[in-house]
């Protein structure tokens, strides 16, 4: 076998092993979690979850490069969109899924911009049209 090829392959293997070791160190880096940031996210998000359930995905999002401000902004914008569209509570994404599947990226843009107070003013326990009758009543092709 060609010794030059073996040397290149060995160097390549060594580099890839170093990269994976560096990635695993990065994944194991301790993220400083400020409890007030997590609580602000939870209080702003339109569907509540226990802090213990939210902690791991919230830390993972921070580890992946998100800032607490970005996560709070995305929660605020998502809550405002749910309010604006009268989203039924059962269709609101669970906050852990919102974080784990990185859906929060979609709510950082200006077209979702709102204030935290606007988002917090929405009462998710009240649904103005739980059966969707208003939509059906305005539909001329409705079966009734």
HUMO-V209002 format. One record per run of one state. SS is the DSSP state (@ for helix, = for strand, . for the rest). FROM is the first residue (numbers start at 1). LEN is the number of residues. If there is no record, write none. Layout:
# HUMO-V209002
{{SS/FROM/LEN} {SS/FROM/LEN}}
This chain:
# HUMO-V209002
{{./1/2} {@/3/26} {./29/6} {@/35/10} {./45/6} {@/51/13} {./64/4} {@/68/17} {./85/4} {@/89/3} {./92/3} {@/95/6} {./101/2} {@/103/5} {./108/2} {@/110/3} {./113/3} {@/116/5} {./121/12} {@/133/5} {./138/7}}
